[in-house]
Amino acid sequence: MAVPKRKMSRSNTRSRRANWKATAVSTQSCPQCSALKQPHLACPSCGSYAGRHYASAERTEHQG
């Protein structure tokens, strides 16, 4: 197993970690209620996906 011979400097470590950025979640508008939702998922406000209604996907006030 490879083991580094010398300590890696802070600048090298930070420049390597500069590419660890998280990407923003993409959203699109729901065709039924025009609320923002993630693509390929049921709408959390109305519960519709691909012309069907899924009651379990609707967001409620007290989940749990």
Beta strands, then each sheet from edge to edge (+ up, - down):
strand 1: 28-29
strand 2: 36-37
strand 3: 48-49
strand 4: 52-53
sheet 1: 1+ 2-
sheet 2: 3+ 4-
end
